[in-house]
Amino acid sequence: MIYEFSNFGTTQEYYTKSGENLSFYDHMHNSFELFFVSEGETVVTVNEVEYVLKDREAVLIFPNQVHSFSSKKSKHTYWLFSQELIKAFSSQVIYKIPISNKFIPSNAVLDMLYSTNEGDSLLKKKGALYTLLAEFDEIAEYSEKDRLNCRFLDRALDFVQTNYKGDCSLSNASSKLGYSYTYISKHFQKSFGISYNSFVNQYRISKACYLLKNTDMSILECSIECGYTSVYSFMRNFKAICNVTPSEYREKRFMIPLF
């Protein structure tokens, strides 16, 4: 399972892309995602619930829901948008999760979404997204999330973001957050499907990818900047997560293996 830090949802981001025959393994991110099948069939699994999407069907995936895609012959479009961009809705459902993510968006909503581009004004983006969300919310049924666990995850994610350059160890997280070592380990595994240490490594490598693509920092400098005390440990983790070495990534401008 991969956590998509490139879609972390901390800014007013909006991204859309169309394609064909998407197959992608379990992953999650902190943004909302609308996935729409315009032709053919795609199997989308969200939190272990399998949805078979056919022509003009969609799923609305909420933040931090584990999901995957499997398709051999289909055409699709997806829209990724941060919680900050639709704050009135995201604050309304912060402790809710849809019982079913599947729905059929109206032609009017689709027309608005397809005519909205990344470079458009915030007002136009918000107009299209709030119209979509109002339509989904009108038919949706929700179950309640565990509020204590949600607060814990928010604090834990903030700790990683703040401390990834330094001591981001599980023992330090336990000390700073006031949760036991065992509690943090257990709830990270349960919520994200990976261990706390794997999560930290993924976060650090995602930051390293950005530095390799956008700066002239050396590989050693990147490793130090991202919290690694050993360049060999950095290179080993980078290759394990990105399937290429840091040098190959920089040379060929590879993207993190997300979709």
C-alpha positions in Angstrom: 0.0 0.0 0.0 1.3 3.4 -1.0 0.4 6.8 0.6 0.3 9.4 -2.1 2.1 12.4 -0.5 1.9 14.2 -3.8 -1.9 14.4 -3.2 -1.6 15.3 0.5 -4.5 17.8 0.4 -2.9 20.6 2.4 -3.4 23.3 -0.3 -6.2 24.3 -2.6 -5.1 21.8 -5.2 -7.2 20.6 -8.2 -6.1 18.1 -10.7 -7.8 16.1 -13.5 -6.7 13.6 -16.0 -8.3 11.3 -18.6 -6.9 7.9 -19.7 -7.5 4.3 -20.7 -7.2 0.9 -19.1 -6.1 1.9 -15.6 -4.8 -0.8 -13.2 -3.2 0.5 -10.0 -2.5 -1.2 -6.6 -3.8 -0.2 -3.2 -3.0 3.4 -2.3 -4.5 6.4 -0.4 -4.2 10.1 -0.1 -5.6 13.1 1.8 -7.6 14.5 -1.1 -11.0 13.7 -2.4 -11.1 11.8 -5.7 -13.9 11.4 -8.2 -13.3 8.5 -10.6 -15.6 8.3 -13.6 -15.9 5.6 -16.3 -17.0 7.0 -19.6 -16.7 3.7 -21.6 -16.0 0.1 -20.8 -15.7 -1.4 -17.2 -13.3 -0.8 -14.3 -13.3 -2.5 -10.9 -12.6 -0.1 -8.1 -12.0 -1.3 -4.6 -12.5 1.2 -1.8 -11.8 0.1 1.8 -12.1 -3.6 0.7 -15.5 -3.0 -1.0 -15.5 -3.8 -4.7 -17.4 -1.6 -7.1 -17.9 -2.6 -10.8 -18.2 0.7 -12.7 -19.6 0.7 -16.2 -20.5 3.4 -18.7 -21.2 6.8 -16.9 -20.8 5.4 -13.4 -18.5 6.9 -10.8 -17.1 6.6 -7.2 -16.4 9.5 -4.9 -13.4 8.5 -2.8 -13.0 10.3 0.5 -9.7 11.3 2.1 -7.6 8.4 3.5 -9.8 5.6 2.0 -7.6 2.8 0.6 -8.5 2.2 -3.0 -7.2 0.4 -6.1 -8.2 0.1 -9.8 -8.4 -2.8 -12.2 -9.3 -2.5 -15.9 -8.4 -4.1 -19.2 -10.6 -2.1 -21.6 -12.1 1.2 -20.4 -11.9 5.0 -20.7 -11.9 7.1 -17.5 -11.4 10.5 -16.1 -10.5 11.3 -12.5 -10.5 14.6 -10.5 -8.4 15.0 -7.4 -9.2 18.0 -5.1 -8.0 18.9 -1.7 -10.2 19.2 1.4 -9.1 22.9 1.7 -10.8 23.6 -1.7 -14.2 22.5 -0.5 -13.8 23.3 3.2 -17.6 23.7 3.9 -18.2 20.1 2.8 -15.0 18.5 4.2 -15.7 20.0 7.6 -19.3 18.7 7.4 -18.1 15.1 6.8 -14.9 15.1 8.8 -16.2 12.3 11.0 -18.3 10.5 8.4 -17.6 8.0 5.7 -20.1 7.0 2.9 -21.6 3.6 3.2 -21.4 3.4 -0.6 -18.9 5.4 -2.7 -20.7 4.6 -6.0 -23.1 6.9 -7.7 -24.1 8.2 -11.2 -23.3 12.0 -11.6 -25.8 13.9 -13.7 -25.0 15.3 -17.2 -25.1 18.8 -15.8 -22.4 18.0 -13.1 -20.2 16.2 -15.7 -20.5 19.2 -18.1 -19.3 21.5 -15.4 -16.4 19.3 -14.4 -15.2 18.6 -17.9 -15.3 22.3 -18.7 -13.2 23.2 -15.5 -9.4 23.2 -15.9 -6.6 23.4 -13.4 -5.8 27.0 -14.5 -9.3 28.3 -14.0 -10.3 30.5 -11.1 -10.9 29.2 -7.6 -14.5 30.3 -7.9 -15.1 28.2 -11.0 -13.5 25.2 -9.5 -15.4 25.5 -6.3 -18.7 26.0 -8.2 -18.2 22.7 -10.1 -17.1 20.8 -7.0 -19.8 22.0 -4.7 -22.4 21.1 -7.3 -20.9 17.6 -7.5 -20.8 17.2 -3.7 -24.3 18.5 -3.2 -25.6 15.9 -5.7 -23.6 13.1 -4.0 -24.6 14.2 -0.5 -28.3 14.2 -1.4 -28.3 10.5 -2.0 -25.5 9.4 0.3 -25.8 7.5 3.6 -23.0 7.8 6.0 -21.5 5.9 9.0 -19.6 7.6 11.8 -15.8 7.4 12.1 -14.0 6.9 15.3 -13.4 10.5 16.5 -10.6 9.7 18.8 -8.7 7.8 16.1 -9.3 10.6 13.6 -7.7 13.1 16.1 -4.8 10.7 16.7 -4.2 10.4 12.9 -4.3 14.1 12.4 -1.7 14.7 15.1 0.5 11.8 14.0 0.5 13.0 10.3 1.4 16.5 11.5 4.2 15.1 13.6 5.7 13.3 10.6 5.4 16.4 8.4 7.1 18.5 11.1 9.9 16.2 12.1 10.8 14.1 9.0 14.1 16.0 8.7 15.2 15.0 12.2 14.2 12.5 14.9 11.0 11.0 13.5 11.4 7.7 15.3 8.5 5.9 16.8 9.9 6.4 20.3 10.1 10.2 19.8 6.6 10.2 18.3 5.3 8.4 21.4 7.0 10.9 23.7 5.9 14.0 21.8 2.3 12.9 21.1 1.6 11.3 24.4 0.5 7.9 23.0 2.2 4.6 23.8 4.6 3.0 21.4 2.2 0.1 20.9 -0.8 2.4 20.3 0.9 4.3 17.5 2.3 1.2 15.9 -1.1 -0.6 16.0 -3.2 2.3 14.7 -0.8 3.3 11.9 -0.9 -0.3 10.6 -4.7 -0.4 10.9 -5.3 2.9 9.3 -2.7 2.9 6.5 -2.0 -0.7 6.0 1.8 -0.1 6.5 4.0 0.3 9.6 4.9 3.6 11.0 8.5 3.3 9.9 7.4 2.5 6.3 5.1 5.5 6.3 8.0 7.8 7.4 10.3 6.3 4.7 7.6 6.9 2.0 7.2 10.5 3.2 11.0 11.2 3.2 11.4 9.6 -0.2 8.6 11.7 -1.6 10.4 14.8 -0.4 13.6 13.5 -1.9 11.9 13.0 -5.3 10.9 16.7 -5.2 14.4 17.8 -4.4 16.0 15.7 -7.1 13.6 17.0 -9.8 13.6 20.7 -8.7 17.0 21.5 -7.2 20.7 21.0 -7.9 21.3 19.4 -4.5 23.6 16.4 -4.5 22.3 13.0 -3.6 24.1 13.2 -0.2 22.6 16.7 0.4 19.1 15.3 -0.5 19.5 12.4 1.9 20.5 14.7 4.8 17.7 17.1 4.0 15.2 14.3 4.1 16.3 13.0 7.5 18.7 10.1 6.6 21.9 9.8 8.6 23.4 7.4 6.0 23.4 7.9 2.3 23.5 4.2 1.8 20.3 3.8 3.8 18.7 6.6 1.7 19.7 4.9 -1.6 18.4 1.6 -0.4 15.0 3.0 0.6 14.8 5.1 -2.5 15.3 2.1 -4.8 12.8 0.0 -2.8 10.1 2.6 -3.1 10.7 4.1 -6.6 12.3 1.1 -8.3 15.1 3.3 -9.6 18.2 4.8 -8.0 18.2 8.5 -7.1 20.6 9.1 -10.0 18.4 7.4 -12.5 15.4 9.3 -11.1 17.1 12.6 -11.6 18.5 11.7 -15.0 15.2 10.5 -16.5 12.9 12.7 -14.4 10.9 9.7 -13.3 7.8 10.3 -11.3 7.0 8.6 -8.0 5.3 5.3 -9.0 1.7 6.6 -8.4 -0.8 7.2 -11.1 
